Amino acid sequence: MRKLDHETCAVADTLEELKELMYMNKHQIQELNSRLRSIAKTVHEVRKDIRRINKFLEEKDSDETVVLEKGEVQTRVDEILWGLDDVDRDNTKKLRQMQLFWESQEVVIAASAS
């Protein structure tokens, strides 16, 4: 009976830890979703710019040369990259670690259940 009580307490503690981790991950997922929406918005704006430029180029005579100022392209690229500056190698590494953690938790839970 004591052994069963001890195992029950251990499982309850593990479940509490799991709840805490799930709560923290929920907030991290919400933050990542917010970042993804921001990236999607930036991509949408860039595509609109590209369509507008393509339409402009189609309307021009083919003999006319379009010259972009040296800073124009770099400025636009910098604007896009500024929105992506927090999606770097460290965050990618952290996401991978989270994924591995949850995969290992699934294995532990499956082993406990059997």
C-alpha positions as CSV (number, residue, x, y, z in Angstrom):
1,M,0.0,0.0,0.0
2,R,2.9,2.4,0.8
3,K,4.5,1.7,-2.5
4,L,1.3,2.5,-4.3
5,D,0.9,5.7,-2.3
6,H,4.5,6.7,-3.1
7,E,4.1,6.0,-6.8
8,T,0.8,7.9,-6.8
9,C,2.5,10.9,-5.2
10,A,5.4,10.7,-7.7
11,V,2.9,10.7,-10.6
12,A,1.0,13.6,-9.1
13,D,4.2,15.6,-8.8
14,T,5.2,14.8,-12.4
15,L,1.8,15.9,-13.6
16,E,2.1,19.2,-11.7
17,E,5.5,19.8,-13.3
18,L,4.0,18.9,-16.7
19,K,1.2,21.4,-16.2
20,E,3.7,24.1,-15.4
21,L,5.8,23.3,-18.5
22,M,2.6,23.3,-20.7
23,Y,1.6,26.7,-19.3
24,M,5.1,28.1,-20.1
25,N,5.0,26.6,-23.6
26,K,1.6,28.0,-24.2
27,H,2.9,31.5,-23.7
28,Q,6.0,30.7,-25.9
29,I,3.7,29.4,-28.6
30,Q,1.6,32.6,-28.5
31,E,4.8,34.7,-28.8
32,L,6.0,32.6,-31.8
33,N,2.5,32.9,-33.4
34,S,2.7,36.7,-33.0
35,R,6.1,36.7,-34.6
36,L,4.9,34.5,-37.5
37,R,2.0,36.9,-38.1
38,S,4.4,39.8,-38.2
39,I,6.6,37.9,-40.7
40,A,3.6,37.0,-42.8
41,K,2.5,40.6,-42.9
42,T,6.0,41.7,-44.0
43,V,6.0,39.0,-46.7
44,H,2.6,40.2,-47.9
45,E,3.8,43.8,-48.1
46,V,6.9,42.7,-50.1
47,R,4.8,40.7,-52.5
48,K,2.5,43.7,-53.0
49,D,5.6,45.8,-53.8
50,I,6.8,43.2,-56.2
51,R,3.5,43.1,-58.0
52,R,3.4,46.9,-58.2
53,I,6.9,47.0,-59.6
54,N,6.1,44.3,-62.1
55,K,3.0,46.2,-63.2
56,F,5.0,49.4,-63.5
57,L,7.7,47.6,-65.6
58,E,5.0,46.1,-67.9
59,E,3.6,49.5,-68.5
60,K,7.0,50.9,-69.5
61,D,8.4,50.5,-73.0
62,S,10.9,47.7,-73.2
63,D,13.5,50.2,-74.5
64,E,13.5,52.3,-71.4
65,T,15.9,51.3,-68.7
66,V,14.9,51.2,-65.1
67,V,17.6,52.3,-62.7
68,L,17.2,51.8,-59.0
69,E,19.2,54.0,-56.7
70,K,21.9,52.2,-54.9
71,G,20.3,52.7,-51.4
72,E,16.7,51.8,-52.4
73,V,17.2,48.1,-52.6
74,Q,19.4,47.9,-49.5
75,T,16.9,50.0,-47.5
76,R,14.0,47.7,-48.4
77,V,16.1,44.6,-47.5
78,D,17.1,46.2,-44.2
79,E,13.4,46.9,-43.4
80,I,12.5,43.3,-44.0
81,L,15.5,41.9,-42.0
82,W,14.7,44.2,-39.1
83,G,11.4,42.4,-38.7
84,L,13.2,39.1,-38.7
85,D,16.2,40.0,-36.4
86,D,14.8,38.0,-33.4
87,V,14.4,34.8,-35.5
88,D,18.1,33.9,-35.3
89,R,20.1,30.8,-34.6
90,D,19.7,31.0,-30.9
91,N,15.9,31.0,-31.1
92,T,16.0,28.2,-33.6
93,K,18.2,26.2,-31.3
94,K,15.8,26.9,-28.3
95,L,12.8,25.7,-30.4
96,R,14.6,22.5,-31.3
97,Q,15.4,21.9,-27.6
98,M,11.8,22.4,-26.7
99,Q,10.7,20.0,-29.4
100,L,13.2,17.4,-28.1
101,F,12.0,17.9,-24.6
102,W,8.4,17.3,-25.5
103,E,9.3,14.3,-27.5
104,S,11.1,12.8,-24.5
105,Q,8.2,13.7,-22.2
106,E,5.9,11.7,-24.5
107,V,8.2,8.7,-24.2
108,V,8.3,9.0,-20.4
109,I,4.5,9.3,-20.2
110,A,4.0,6.3,-22.5
111,A,6.4,4.3,-20.4
112,S,4.6,5.3,-17.2
113,A,1.3,4.4,-18.6
114,S,2.4,0.8,-19.5
